[in-house]
Amino acid sequence: MQKIVFDHVTKYFGDTKAVNDAHLTIREGEFFTLLGPSGCGKTTLLRTIAGFYRQEEGDIYFGERKINDIPTHERNIGMVFQNYAIFPHMTVFENVAYGLKARKVNKKETEQRVMEALEMVQLQHLRDRVPSDMSGGQQQRIALARAIVIRPGLLLMDEPLSNLDAKLRIKMRSDIRMLQKELNITTIYVTHDQEEALAVSDRIAVMSEGKIQQIAPPEDIYAYPANQFVANFIGTSNFIEAHCHGGMDSSGLAKIDLLGASYQLPLAKSYEGKVVMSLRPERVRLETAGHGLSLIPGTIENVTYLGEKVSYLVRLQNGPVIDVQEHAVEPHQLRKVKQAVQVNLQLEKSTMFDKGGKEVVYRATY
């Protein structure tokens, strides 16, 4: 278990910065996730940590030890790859024991450590099977056991669940999370799956075009996105353009003009001009008329029933189509396509960005 420090790390491919000035510290025993779309640099950063790539700028430290020039096999890293990279001609036991054999661990200790690792992933009864006879989930467990049996100081996982079906992915991500906490291994996990990242992580680094956009715990990434990219990539958001009059009144409120109505919000700082409002679908409300609310008429264009929740696409009067989600809806309460509704945007629960989507002008507090 050790902390990992990236001191302004940059990795080029040609003239392109695949990783652009990564500067962060991963804490001892932390489950830290690199999250972003394909090509954002997350796997490049992981492979740089592993020693498969050498960064052109900056330094990487394992604890107090600079590891820039330390070869991969001397970094004491366990790795789980997307394709598992297990040997089809070897038994489960032989696959898991491979790293110990390379380290010249004696036969008795190898037997003990391999069986301990197999018990952790619940495969001890399949030690003599070959992977070709096993399911994807079982093969993934073999790869995980092989990574932890060497007792690494750092565990790296690159899209380890992407080849599994949806239901098994949910089960395996829970198992991985519990095993990581039991072993207390510092873990860096790469995924493009936002739900997966929210489910397993202590903290998440959201990446785009080689640059880290935000680092925070899952609940803060979701509730308090640092910019429009993060708000759009994590979960679902509705984005509505508005105009902000930055001269705050004596109560600290600024006037927001949106879809023909005016609202007041307390700004983080004085701002004048176009803004983008980010509203989570579950924080928008469909209301009956009245109640002293500022309601916007709308019409339901699509209904998606998902069991525990229902998603409505609602076209606002003189405005865009937005996503509104309601939970625990009884079948007889479902609204219908073409039904007229009144929409309460609840702007006090929104996040407001400047015109370019780079800076937060207003943020709800919860």
C-alpha atoms as a printed R data frame, in Angstrom:
    type eleno elety resid chain resno       x       y       z
1   ATOM     1    CA   MET     A     1   0.000   0.000   0.000
2   ATOM     2    CA   GLN     A     2   1.477   3.335  -1.020
3   ATOM     3    CA   LYS     A     3   0.536   6.782  -2.249
4   ATOM     4    CA   ILE     A     4   1.148   7.709  -5.880
5   ATOM     5    CA   VAL     A     5   2.206  11.221  -6.882
6   ATOM     6    CA   PHE     A     6   2.041  12.691 -10.397
7   ATOM     7    CA   ASP     A     7   4.135  15.833 -10.559
8   ATOM     8    CA   HIS     A     8   3.086  17.655 -13.755
9   ATOM     9    CA   VAL     A     9   3.275  14.551 -15.964
10  ATOM    10    CA   THR     A    10   2.933  15.028 -19.737
11  ATOM    11    CA   LYS     A    11   3.070  12.277 -22.362
12  ATOM    12    CA   TYR     A    12   3.303  13.036 -26.097
13  ATOM    13    CA   PHE     A    13   2.477  10.956 -29.133
14  ATOM    14    CA   GLY     A    14   4.028  12.974 -31.926
15  ATOM    15    CA   ASP     A    15   2.866  16.545 -31.369
16  ATOM    16    CA   THR     A    16  -0.240  15.464 -29.442
17  ATOM    17    CA   LYS     A    17  -0.350  15.656 -25.658
18  ATOM    18    CA   ALA     A    18  -2.014  12.348 -24.800
19  ATOM    19    CA   VAL     A    19  -1.595  13.272 -21.111
20  ATOM    20    CA   ASN     A    20  -1.412  16.997 -20.436
21  ATOM    21    CA   ASP     A    21   0.177  18.158 -17.164
22  ATOM    22    CA   ALA     A    22  -1.327  15.557 -14.815
23  ATOM    23    CA   HIS     A    23  -0.740  16.807 -11.283
24  ATOM    24    CA   LEU     A    24  -2.352  14.838  -8.452
25  ATOM    25    CA   THR     A    25  -1.812  12.569  -5.465
26  ATOM    26    CA   ILE     A    26  -3.532   9.201  -4.990
27  ATOM    27    CA   ARG     A    27  -3.775   8.317  -1.316
28  ATOM    28    CA   GLU     A    28  -2.653   5.105   0.329
29  ATOM    29    CA   GLY     A    29  -5.337   2.427   0.086
30  ATOM    30    CA   GLU     A    30  -7.524   4.576  -2.161
31  ATOM    31    CA   PHE     A    31  -9.709   3.282  -4.986
32  ATOM    32    CA   PHE     A    32  -9.049   5.965  -7.585
33  ATOM    33    CA   THR     A    33 -10.722   5.968 -11.001
34  ATOM    34    CA   LEU     A    34  -9.614   7.594 -14.252
35  ATOM    35    CA   LEU     A    35 -12.826   8.268 -16.160
36  ATOM    36    CA   GLY     A    36 -13.448   9.708 -19.590
37  ATOM    37    CA   PRO     A    37 -14.396   9.006 -23.205
38  ATOM    38    CA   SER     A    38 -12.238   7.020 -25.617
39  ATOM    39    CA   GLY     A    39  -9.050   8.863 -26.499
40  ATOM    40    CA   CYS     A    40  -9.078  11.105 -23.414
41  ATOM    41    CA   GLY     A    41  -5.707   9.818 -22.136
42  ATOM    42    CA   LYS     A    42  -6.793   7.653 -19.217
43  ATOM    43    CA   THR     A    43  -5.230   4.400 -20.459
44  ATOM    44    CA   THR     A    44  -2.093   6.264 -21.555
45  ATOM    45    CA   LEU     A    45  -1.732   7.618 -18.027
46  ATOM    46    CA   LEU     A    46  -2.243   4.129 -16.578
47  ATOM    47    CA   ARG     A    47   0.360   2.632 -18.898
48  ATOM    48    CA   THR     A    48   2.776   5.405 -17.952
49  ATOM    49    CA   ILE     A    49   2.348   4.489 -14.279
50  ATOM    50    CA   ALA     A    50   3.035   0.859 -15.162
51  ATOM    51    CA   GLY     A    51   6.217   1.767 -17.024
52  ATOM    52    CA   PHE     A    52   4.983   0.699 -20.474
53  ATOM    53    CA   TYR     A    53   5.372   4.335 -21.572
54  ATOM    54    CA   ARG     A    54   7.910   6.938 -20.451
55  ATOM    55    CA   GLN     A    55   6.567  10.462 -19.950
56  ATOM    56    CA   GLU     A    56   8.379  13.356 -21.629
57  ATOM    57    CA   GLU     A    57   7.724  15.809 -18.803
58  ATOM    58    CA   GLY     A    58   7.203  15.555 -15.045
59  ATOM    59    CA   ASP     A    59   7.849  12.869 -12.464
60  ATOM    60    CA   ILE     A    60   5.964   9.928 -10.924
61  ATOM    61    CA   TYR     A    61   6.559   8.856  -7.330
62  ATOM    62    CA   PHE     A    62   5.582   5.710  -5.454
63  ATOM    63    CA   GLY     A    63   5.653   7.064  -1.944
64  ATOM    64    CA   GLU     A    64   8.901   9.049  -1.788
65  ATOM    65    CA   ARG     A    65  10.574   6.990  -4.527
66  ATOM    66    CA   LYS     A    66  10.806   8.497  -8.002
67  ATOM    67    CA   ILE     A    67  10.071   5.687 -10.459
68  ATOM    68    CA   ASN     A    68  10.584   7.413 -13.839
69  ATOM    69    CA   ASP     A    69  13.412   5.085 -14.831
70  ATOM    70    CA   ILE     A    70  12.383   1.989 -12.861
71  ATOM    71    CA   PRO     A    71  11.463  -0.873 -15.253
72  ATOM    72    CA   THR     A    72   7.962  -2.306 -15.104
73  ATOM    73    CA   HIS     A    73   8.952  -5.584 -13.459
74  ATOM    74    CA   GLU     A    74  10.560  -3.719 -10.542
75  ATOM    75    CA   ARG     A    75   7.570  -1.483  -9.739
76  ATOM    76    CA   ASN     A    76   5.658  -4.136  -7.720
77  ATOM    77    CA   ILE     A    77   2.445  -3.578  -9.656
78  ATOM    78    CA   GLY     A    78  -0.470  -5.954 -10.169
79  ATOM    79    CA   MET     A    79  -2.406  -5.446 -13.397
80  ATOM    80    CA   VAL     A    80  -5.799  -6.572 -14.679
81  ATOM    81    CA   PHE     A    81  -6.313  -5.960 -18.388
82  ATOM    82    CA   GLN     A    82  -9.474  -5.606 -20.469
83  ATOM    83    CA   ASN     A    83  -8.834  -8.924 -22.232
84  ATOM    84    CA   TYR     A    84  -7.598 -10.592 -18.978
85  ATOM    85    CA   ALA     A    85  -4.347 -11.769 -20.714
86  ATOM    86    CA   ILE     A    86  -4.540 -15.200 -19.098
87  ATOM    87    CA   PHE     A    87  -2.841 -18.273 -20.555
88  ATOM    88    CA   PRO     A    88  -5.415 -20.658 -22.104
89  ATOM    89    CA   HIS     A    89  -3.124 -23.720 -21.943
90  ATOM    90    CA   MET     A    90  -2.461 -23.351 -18.192
91  ATOM    91    CA   THR     A    91  -4.763 -24.377 -15.357
92  ATOM    92    CA   VAL     A    92  -6.325 -21.811 -13.059
93  ATOM    93    CA   PHE     A    93  -3.687 -22.596 -10.438
94  ATOM    94    CA   GLU     A    94  -0.827 -22.269 -12.923
95  ATOM    95    CA   ASN     A    95  -2.142 -18.941 -14.207
96  ATOM    96    CA   VAL     A    96  -2.359 -17.458 -10.740
97  ATOM    97    CA   ALA     A    97   1.036 -18.871  -9.763
98  ATOM    98    CA   TYR     A    98   2.773 -17.416 -12.812
99  ATOM    99    CA   GLY     A    99   3.904 -14.173 -11.147
100 ATOM   100    CA   LEU     A   100   5.203 -16.043  -8.095
101 ATOM   101    CA   LYS     A   101   7.193 -18.424 -10.278
102 ATOM   102    CA   ALA     A   102   8.802 -15.456 -12.007
103 ATOM   103    CA   ARG     A   103   9.732 -14.129  -8.556
104 ATOM   104    CA   LYS     A   104  11.216 -17.517  -7.602
105 ATOM   105    CA   VAL     A   105   8.865 -18.054  -4.647
106 ATOM   106    CA   ASN     A   106   9.262 -21.572  -3.260
107 ATOM   107    CA   LYS     A   107   6.715 -24.295  -3.932
108 ATOM   108    CA   LYS     A   108   5.182 -24.408  -0.452
109 ATOM   109    CA   GLU     A   109   4.628 -20.659  -0.213
110 ATOM   110    CA   THR     A   110   3.332 -20.568  -3.790
111 ATOM   111    CA   GLU     A   111   0.713 -23.209  -2.952
112 ATOM   112    CA   GLN     A   112  -0.409 -21.254   0.093
113 ATOM   113    CA   ARG     A   113  -0.562 -17.848  -1.577
114 ATOM   114    CA   VAL     A   114  -2.291 -19.089  -4.722
115 ATOM   115    CA   MET     A   115  -4.997 -20.858  -2.741
116 ATOM   116    CA   GLU     A   116  -5.494 -17.766  -0.570
117 ATOM   117    CA   ALA     A   117  -5.953 -15.657  -3.707
118 ATOM   118    CA   LEU     A   118  -8.342 -18.188  -5.272
119 ATOM   119    CA   GLU     A   119 -10.418 -18.270  -2.100
120 ATOM   120    CA   MET     A   120 -10.684 -14.483  -2.196
121 ATOM   121    CA   VAL     A   121 -12.191 -14.656  -5.692
122 ATOM   122    CA   GLN     A   122 -14.166 -17.840  -4.912
123 ATOM   123    CA   LEU     A   123 -12.408 -20.076  -7.444
124 ATOM   124    CA   GLN     A   124 -10.535 -22.467  -5.140
125 ATOM   125    CA   HIS     A   125 -12.719 -25.384  -6.251
126 ATOM   126    CA   LEU     A   126 -11.717 -24.782  -9.901
127 ATOM   127    CA   ARG     A   127  -7.956 -24.746  -9.444
128 ATOM   128    CA   ASP     A   128  -7.340 -27.575 -11.952
129 ATOM   129    CA   ARG     A   129  -9.653 -26.290 -14.684
130 ATOM   130    CA   VAL     A   130  -8.365 -24.507 -17.805
131 ATOM   131    CA   PRO     A   131  -9.710 -21.015 -18.602
132 ATOM   132    CA   SER     A   132 -11.082 -22.020 -22.010
133 ATOM   133    CA   ASP     A   133 -13.731 -24.077 -20.182
134 ATOM   134    CA   MET     A   134 -14.807 -21.128 -18.006
135 ATOM   135    CA   SER     A   135 -17.119 -18.130 -18.277
136 ATOM   136    CA   GLY     A   136 -16.012 -14.545 -18.816
137 ATOM   137    CA   GLY     A   137 -16.726 -13.716 -15.202
138 ATOM   138    CA   GLN     A   138 -14.609 -16.626 -13.981
139 ATOM   139    CA   GLN     A   139 -11.754 -15.658 -16.293
140 ATOM   140    CA   GLN     A   140 -11.919 -12.124 -14.937
141 ATOM   141    CA   ARG     A   141 -11.575 -13.527 -11.413
142 ATOM   142    CA   ILE     A   142  -8.514 -15.528 -12.496
143 ATOM   143    CA   ALA     A   143  -6.914 -12.324 -13.753
144 ATOM   144    CA   LEU     A   144  -7.752 -10.558 -10.501
145 ATOM   145    CA   ALA     A   145  -6.306 -13.407  -8.400
146 ATOM   146    CA   ARG     A   146  -3.120 -13.396 -10.472
147 ATOM   147    CA   ALA     A   147  -2.768  -9.636  -9.894
148 ATOM   148    CA   ILE     A   148  -3.203  -9.768  -6.107
149 ATOM   149    CA   VAL     A   149  -1.236 -12.972  -5.389
150 ATOM   150    CA   ILE     A   150   2.080 -11.137  -5.798
151 ATOM   151    CA   ARG     A   151   0.993  -8.755  -3.001
152 ATOM   152    CA   PRO     A   152   1.522  -5.617  -5.056
153 ATOM   153    CA   GLY     A   153   1.946  -2.149  -3.635
154 ATOM   154    CA   LEU     A   154  -0.294  -0.858  -6.431
155 ATOM   155    CA   LEU     A   155  -3.128  -2.478  -8.398
156 ATOM   156    CA   LEU     A   156  -3.893  -1.187 -11.908
157 ATOM   157    CA   MET     A   157  -7.131  -2.144 -13.658
158 ATOM   158    CA   ASP     A   158  -7.809  -1.195 -17.293
159 ATOM   159    CA   GLU     A   159 -11.499  -1.566 -18.270
160 ATOM   160    CA   PRO     A   160 -11.620  -4.972 -16.525
161 ATOM   161    CA   LEU     A   161 -15.400  -5.413 -16.810
162 ATOM   162    CA   SER     A   162 -16.039  -4.209 -20.363
163 ATOM   163    CA   ASN     A   163 -16.302  -7.741 -21.815
164 ATOM   164    CA   LEU     A   164 -18.954  -8.899 -19.337
165 ATOM   165    CA   ASP     A   165 -22.717  -8.682 -19.701
166 ATOM   166    CA   ALA     A   166 -24.541  -5.922 -17.823
167 ATOM   167    CA   LYS     A   167 -25.797  -7.990 -14.876
168 ATOM   168    CA   LEU     A   168 -22.427  -9.664 -14.278
169 ATOM   169    CA   ARG     A   169 -20.658  -6.283 -14.497
170 ATOM   170    CA   ILE     A   170 -22.739  -5.015 -11.586
171 ATOM   171    CA   LYS     A   171 -21.910  -8.114  -9.522
172 ATOM   172    CA   MET     A   172 -18.202  -8.007 -10.352
173 ATOM   173    CA   ARG     A   173 -17.760  -4.302  -9.636
174 ATOM   174    CA   SER     A   174 -19.206  -4.884  -6.177
175 ATOM   175    CA   ASP     A   175 -16.872  -7.860  -5.623
176 ATOM   176    CA   ILE     A   176 -13.837  -5.871  -6.775
177 ATOM   177    CA   ARG     A   177 -14.713  -2.978  -4.494
178 ATOM   178    CA   MET     A   178 -15.093  -5.220  -1.444
179 ATOM   179    CA   LEU     A   179 -11.895  -7.164  -2.200
180 ATOM   180    CA   GLN     A   180  -9.906  -3.950  -2.663
181 ATOM   181    CA   LYS     A   181 -11.065  -2.641   0.696
182 ATOM   182    CA   GLU     A   182 -10.321  -5.976   2.365
183 ATOM   183    CA   LEU     A   183  -6.766  -5.988   0.995
184 ATOM   184    CA   ASN     A   184  -6.326  -2.224   1.367
185 ATOM   185    CA   ILE     A   185  -4.364  -2.039  -1.903
186 ATOM   186    CA   THR     A   186  -3.960   1.367  -3.541
187 ATOM   187    CA   THR     A   187  -5.891   0.904  -6.795
188 ATOM   188    CA   ILE     A   188  -6.097   2.907 -10.026
189 ATOM   189    CA   TYR     A   189  -9.038   1.890 -12.178
190 ATOM   190    CA   VAL     A   190  -9.696   2.973 -15.772
191 ATOM   191    CA   THR     A   191 -13.186   3.043 -17.256
192 ATOM   192    CA   HIS     A   192 -15.367   4.989 -19.678
193 ATOM   193    CA   ASP     A   193 -18.493   3.799 -17.824
194 ATOM   194    CA   GLN     A   194 -19.723   6.638 -15.602
195 ATOM   195    CA   GLU     A   195 -22.058   4.447 -13.534
196 ATOM   196    CA   GLU     A   196 -19.244   1.985 -12.883
197 ATOM   197    CA   ALA     A   197 -16.973   4.826 -11.756
198 ATOM   198    CA   LEU     A   198 -19.609   6.242  -9.409
199 ATOM   199    CA   ALA     A   199 -20.220   2.784  -7.909
200 ATOM   200    CA   VAL     A   200 -16.650   1.736  -7.071
201 ATOM   201    CA   SER     A   201 -14.551   4.851  -6.480
202 ATOM   202    CA   ASP     A   202 -13.307   6.746  -3.469
203 ATOM   203    CA   ARG     A   203 -12.396   9.548  -5.852
204 ATOM   204    CA   ILE     A   204 -12.695  10.076  -9.609
205 ATOM   205    CA   ALA     A   205 -10.542  12.036 -12.042
206 ATOM   206    CA   VAL     A   206 -12.590  13.025 -15.093
207 ATOM   207    CA   MET     A   207 -10.376  13.406 -18.180
208 ATOM   208    CA   SER     A   208 -10.897  15.040 -21.563
209 ATOM   209    CA   GLU     A   209  -8.363  15.492 -24.371
210 ATOM   210    CA   GLY     A   210  -5.489  14.465 -22.122
211 ATOM   211    CA   LYS     A   211  -6.292  16.893 -19.321
212 ATOM   212    CA   ILE     A   212  -7.836  16.238 -15.932
213 ATOM   213    CA   GLN     A   213 -11.036  18.275 -15.658
214 ATOM   214    CA   GLN     A   214 -11.994  17.530 -12.053
215 ATOM   215    CA   ILE     A   215 -10.953  15.295  -9.153
216 ATOM   216    CA   ALA     A   216 -13.510  14.645  -6.412
217 ATOM   217    CA   PRO     A   217 -15.517  11.913  -4.649
218 ATOM   218    CA   PRO     A   218 -18.354  10.460  -6.781
219 ATOM   219    CA   GLU     A   219 -21.119  12.385  -5.016
220 ATOM   220    CA   ASP     A   220 -19.306  15.701  -5.514
221 ATOM   221    CA   ILE     A   221 -18.477  14.976  -9.164
222 ATOM   222    CA   TYR     A   222 -22.192  14.409  -9.777
223 ATOM   223    CA   ALA     A   223 -23.642  17.190  -7.646
224 ATOM   224    CA   TYR     A   224 -20.957  19.839  -8.155
225 ATOM   225    CA   PRO     A   225 -19.448  19.488 -11.661
226 ATOM   226    CA   ALA     A   226 -16.509  21.808 -12.270
227 ATOM   227    CA   ASN     A   227 -17.462  22.618 -15.861
228 ATOM   228    CA   GLN     A   228 -19.965  21.793 -18.582
229 ATOM   229    CA   PHE     A   229 -17.964  18.822 -19.878
230 ATOM   230    CA   VAL     A   230 -18.097  17.097 -16.490
231 ATOM   231    CA   ALA     A   231 -21.804  17.896 -16.073
232 ATOM   232    CA   ASN     A   232 -22.497  16.410 -19.494
233 ATOM   233    CA   PHE     A   233 -20.284  13.319 -19.136
234 ATOM   234    CA   ILE     A   234 -21.320  12.289 -15.620
235 ATOM   235    CA   GLY     A   235 -24.973  11.302 -15.588
236 ATOM   236    CA   THR     A   236 -27.561  13.148 -17.669
237 ATOM   237    CA   SER     A   237 -28.017  16.906 -17.710
238 ATOM   238    CA   ASN     A   238 -30.346  19.312 -19.455
239 ATOM   239    CA   PHE     A   239 -28.565  22.405 -20.779
240 ATOM   240    CA   ILE     A   240 -30.602  25.565 -21.309
241 ATOM   241    CA   GLU     A   241 -29.190  28.892 -22.429
242 ATOM   242    CA   ALA     A   242 -30.108  31.972 -20.420
243 ATOM   243    CA   HIS     A   243 -28.915  35.530 -19.772
244 ATOM   244    CA   CYS     A   244 -27.451  36.723 -16.504
245 ATOM   245    CA   HIS     A   245 -27.552  40.317 -15.298
246 ATOM   246    CA   GLY     A   246 -24.502  40.414 -13.081
247 ATOM   247    CA   GLY     A   247 -25.291  43.465 -10.999
248 ATOM   248    CA   MET     A   248 -26.373  41.700  -7.780
249 ATOM   249    CA   ASP     A   249 -28.928  43.542  -5.638
250 ATOM   250    CA   SER     A   250 -28.581  44.327  -1.937
251 ATOM   251    CA   SER     A   251 -29.628  40.786  -1.033
252 ATOM   252    CA   GLY     A   252 -26.834  39.323  -3.201
253 ATOM   253    CA   LEU     A   253 -29.200  38.073  -5.916
254 ATOM   254    CA   ALA     A   254 -28.767  38.436  -9.676
255 ATOM   255    CA   LYS     A   255 -31.499  38.391 -12.314
256 ATOM   256    CA   ILE     A   256 -31.590  35.409 -14.693
257 ATOM   257    CA   ASP     A   257 -33.721  35.626 -17.868
258 ATOM   258    CA   LEU     A   258 -34.671  32.166 -19.138
259 ATOM   259    CA   LEU     A   259 -37.357  31.111 -21.625
260 ATOM   260    CA   GLY     A   260 -39.271  34.364 -21.222
261 ATOM   261    CA   ALA     A   261 -39.307  34.277 -17.415
262 ATOM   262    CA   SER     A   262 -37.089  35.953 -14.810
263 ATOM   263    CA   TYR     A   263 -35.504  34.290 -11.806
264 ATOM   264    CA   GLN     A   264 -33.124  35.367  -9.063
265 ATOM   265    CA   LEU     A   265 -30.072  33.441  -7.949
266 ATOM   266    CA   PRO     A   266 -27.073  34.233  -5.717
267 ATOM   267    CA   LEU     A   267 -23.988  34.210  -7.935
268 ATOM   268    CA   ALA     A   268 -20.562  32.922  -6.944
269 ATOM   269    CA   LYS     A   269 -19.250  36.204  -8.371
270 ATOM   270    CA   SER     A   270 -20.529  39.073 -10.465
271 ATOM   271    CA   TYR     A   271 -21.156  37.980 -14.064
272 ATOM   272    CA   GLU     A   272 -22.877  39.594 -17.032
273 ATOM   273    CA   GLY     A   273 -23.885  37.873 -20.262
274 ATOM   274    CA   LYS     A   274 -24.992  34.545 -21.693
275 ATOM   275    CA   VAL     A   275 -24.919  31.504 -19.407
276 ATOM   276    CA   VAL     A   276 -25.744  27.797 -19.639
277 ATOM   277    CA   MET     A   277 -27.995  26.273 -16.979
278 ATOM   278    CA   SER     A   278 -27.347  22.583 -16.176
279 ATOM   279    CA   LEU     A   279 -30.356  20.796 -14.671
280 ATOM   280    CA   ARG     A   280 -30.355  17.131 -13.639
281 ATOM   281    CA   PRO     A   281 -33.512  15.311 -14.875
282 ATOM   282    CA   GLU     A   282 -34.408  14.046 -11.380
283 ATOM   283    CA   ARG     A   283 -34.381  17.616 -10.011
284 ATOM   284    CA   VAL     A   284 -36.910  18.951 -12.512
285 ATOM   285    CA   ARG     A   285 -40.534  18.594 -11.377
286 ATOM   286    CA   LEU     A   286 -43.790  18.134 -13.264
287 ATOM   287    CA   GLU     A   287 -46.440  19.996 -11.282
288 ATOM   288    CA   THR     A   288 -50.096  20.786 -11.298
289 ATOM   289    CA   ALA     A   289 -50.820  24.483 -11.901
290 ATOM   290    CA   GLY     A   290 -50.615  26.822  -8.933
291 ATOM   291    CA   HIS     A   291 -48.709  26.512  -5.672
292 ATOM   292    CA   GLY     A   292 -47.098  29.902  -6.304
293 ATOM   293    CA   LEU     A   293 -44.431  28.340  -8.541
294 ATOM   294    CA   SER     A   294 -42.954  29.747 -11.740
295 ATOM   295    CA   LEU     A   295 -44.177  27.033 -14.080
296 ATOM   296    CA   ILE     A   296 -43.382  26.616 -17.778
297 ATOM   297    CA   PRO     A   297 -45.963  24.859 -19.974
298 ATOM   298    CA   GLY     A   298 -44.744  21.820 -21.858
299 ATOM   299    CA   THR     A   299 -45.852  18.759 -23.815
300 ATOM   300    CA   ILE     A   300 -44.656  15.195 -23.318
301 ATOM   301    CA   GLU     A   301 -43.036  13.854 -26.493
302 ATOM   302    CA   ASN     A   302 -41.750  10.483 -25.279
303 ATOM   303    CA   VAL     A   303 -42.148   8.166 -22.282
304 ATOM   304    CA   THR     A   304 -39.504   5.586 -21.285
305 ATOM   305    CA   TYR     A   305 -40.580   3.284 -18.459
306 ATOM   306    CA   LEU     A   306 -37.614   1.731 -16.606
307 ATOM   307    CA   GLY     A   307 -39.312   0.066 -13.653
308 ATOM   308    CA   GLU     A   308 -37.883   1.992 -10.707
309 ATOM   309    CA   LYS     A   309 -38.121   5.264 -12.650
310 ATOM   310    CA   VAL     A   310 -39.711   6.779 -15.722
311 ATOM   311    CA   SER     A   311 -38.074   9.237 -18.101
312 ATOM   312    CA   TYR     A   312 -40.154  11.851 -19.920
313 ATOM   313    CA   LEU     A   313 -38.932  13.929 -22.829
314 ATOM   314    CA   VAL     A   314 -40.815  17.214 -22.479
315 ATOM   315    CA   ARG     A   315 -40.862  20.024 -25.039
316 ATOM   316    CA   LEU     A   316 -41.008  23.319 -23.218
317 ATOM   317    CA   GLN     A   317 -43.188  26.064 -24.630
318 ATOM   318    CA   ASN     A   318 -40.961  28.168 -26.912
319 ATOM   319    CA   GLY     A   319 -37.983  26.170 -25.682
320 ATOM   320    CA   PRO     A   320 -35.939  22.976 -25.976
321 ATOM   321    CA   VAL     A   321 -36.816  19.349 -25.239
322 ATOM   322    CA   ILE     A   322 -35.664  18.352 -21.748
323 ATOM   323    CA   ASP     A   323 -35.415  15.063 -19.851
324 ATOM   324    CA   VAL     A   324 -37.476  14.770 -16.657
325 ATOM   325    CA   GLN     A   325 -37.248  11.703 -14.403
326 ATOM   326    CA   GLU     A   326 -39.719  10.538 -11.770
327 ATOM   327    CA   HIS     A   327 -39.097   7.618  -9.403
328 ATOM   328    CA   ALA     A   328 -41.355   4.888  -7.987
329 ATOM   329    CA   VAL     A   329 -44.220   5.683 -10.342
330 ATOM   330    CA   GLU     A   330 -47.241   3.377 -10.191
331 ATOM   331    CA   PRO     A   331 -48.420   2.168 -13.626
332 ATOM   332    CA   HIS     A   332 -51.699   4.076 -13.408
333 ATOM   333    CA   GLN     A   333 -49.754   7.295 -12.669
334 ATOM   334    CA   LEU     A   334 -47.754   7.220 -15.897
335 ATOM   335    CA   ARG     A   335 -48.202  10.303 -18.012
336 ATOM   336    CA   LYS     A   336 -48.975   9.951 -21.710
337 ATOM   337    CA   VAL     A   337 -47.366  11.150 -24.934
338 ATOM   338    CA   LYS     A   338 -48.879  14.509 -26.052
339 ATOM   339    CA   GLN     A   339 -50.071  15.198 -22.494
340 ATOM   340    CA   ALA     A   340 -49.788  18.850 -21.464
341 ATOM   341    CA   VAL     A   341 -47.754  19.413 -18.289
342 ATOM   342    CA   GLN     A   342 -46.440  22.247 -16.149
343 ATOM   343    CA   VAL     A   343 -42.673  22.177 -15.576
344 ATOM   344    CA   ASN     A   344 -40.896  23.496 -12.494
345 ATOM   345    CA   LEU     A   345 -37.226  23.773 -13.460
346 ATOM   346    CA   GLN     A   346 -36.107  24.308  -9.849
347 ATOM   347    CA   LEU     A   347 -33.223  26.542 -10.910
348 ATOM   348    CA   GLU     A   348 -32.068  26.799  -7.306
349 ATOM   349    CA   LYS     A   349 -30.960  23.146  -7.723
350 ATOM   350    CA   SER     A   350 -29.065  23.790 -10.943
351 ATOM   351    CA   THR     A   351 -25.487  24.609 -11.869
352 ATOM   352    CA   MET     A   352 -24.881  27.664 -14.035
353 ATOM   353    CA   PHE     A   353 -21.814  27.955 -16.271
354 ATOM   354    CA   ASP     A   354 -20.399  30.881 -18.206
355 ATOM   355    CA   LYS     A   355 -21.019  31.028 -21.948
356 ATOM   356    CA   GLY     A   356 -18.038  28.786 -22.726
357 ATOM   357    CA   GLY     A   357 -18.999  26.186 -20.128
358 ATOM   358    CA   LYS     A   358 -15.593  26.450 -18.427
359 ATOM   359    CA   GLU     A   359 -16.431  28.251 -15.191
360 ATOM   360    CA   VAL     A   360 -19.170  27.887 -12.566
361 ATOM   361    CA   VAL     A   361 -21.191  31.071 -12.068
362 ATOM   362    CA   TYR     A   362 -23.833  29.565  -9.735
363 ATOM   363    CA   ARG     A   363 -23.896  26.232  -7.946
364 ATOM   364    CA   ALA     A   364 -26.629  24.733  -5.796
365 ATOM   365    CA   THR     A   365 -25.660  23.674  -2.282
366 ATOM   366    CA   TYR     A   366 -27.100  20.513  -0.762
